[in-house]
Amino acid sequence: MGADPGQGSVEHRGCRLAYAARGGGPPVLFVQGVGVHGGGWRPQVDRLADRFRCVWFDNRGVGLSRPAGGPITVGQMTDDALAVMDAAGCRAAHVVGHSLGGLVALNLALSARERVRSLSLLCTFARGKDATRLTLAMLWVGARTRIGTRRMRRRAFLELVLAPAELAACDRDALAEELAPLFGHDLADHPAVEMAQLRAMGRFDATPRLGELAGLPTLVVSAAHDRIARPASGRAIAAGVPGARYVEVPDAAHGLPLRQPERVNALLAEHMMPNAAR
C-alpha cells in the first residue's frame, strides 16, 4: 500500500484487508478493479488529498490483503469496502469505483445507501457479463497477454487498456515499466485471484435496481475506445439512474484514470464538492 501515514489493516471474514488514508476534508473511498492493488489510485489521491480525505485499499487476494479467505463475490467485496470504511472511521463517503470496482460501488449504494454521499463510476458497467462477454478480437488480445515472452505479454496487455492513439505515440516497453507499480505487478503477470474476480463480475447484475438510486448524485465516465467497459454500458447506467451525469472521454480507453488523471480528477472534484456536506 505504500508508506502513507494513514496505513492500516482490518481483519474481516478470513482476510486481513490492507488500506491507507491521506488528506483532510470529506471522505472518499476508492475501489479498484480486477487484479489491481489500491495503489492504482495514486494519480487521483496525489491530486485530491488536499481537498478530501482519500481512503483506498487492496481488494481481498490482491496486494497486501491476504489470504483471499473464501469465495470472491461482489457482495463480499462490498462487505469488505464497508469494513474498510468502518476501520478508517468513515460513517459515509463519496464512493469512486473503476471497472469491477464500479460494480462494488453500485452494490454498496444499493445495500447501504446511507453510507454513500455520491457515486462516481469510471469505465464500468451495471451488468458484469457485458465486460466478460468474449469477442474474437478480445479473445485474441486476451490470449496474447498469457502466452509468448514477457515482453510480448506486456505489450498485449497495453492493447487492452490504451486507446489506439496512445499506443501509437508511446514507447510500450517504457510505459509497461512505468505502470507496473500502479497495477501492483508486472504487466506480464496475472494475479492468482484474477479469474475468481472475473467470475464474480460475470455473475453480478445491478441493472434491474438502478432506478433505486434516484436522488443519489451519480457521475458516470466512459472512455470512447474502452474495449472492456464499452461506452454503451456507461450510457446504460446513466439512463438507468435518474439524474445521473454521463461524460464520455475521447481518445481514451480502460486505463483512463491512469492515463488522463487531470481530466478524471477535475470531473471527480467537480462532482464531489457540491455534495461534500451531505
Buried (B, 14 or more C-beta within 10 A) or exposed (E): BEEBEBBBBBEBEEBBBBBBBBBEBBBBBBBBBBBBBBBBBBBBBBBBBEBBBBBBBBBBBBBBBBEBBEEBBBBBBBBBBBBBBEBBEBEBBBBBBBBBBBBBBBBBBBBBEEBBBBBBBBBBBBBBEBBBEEEEEBEEBBEBBEEBEEEEBBBBBBBBBBBEEBBEEBEBEEBBEEBBEBBBBBBBBBBEBBEBBBBBBBEBBBBEBBEBBEEBBBBBBBBBBBBBBBBEBBBBBBEBBBEBBBBBBEBBBBBBBBBBBEBBBEBBBEBBBEEBEE
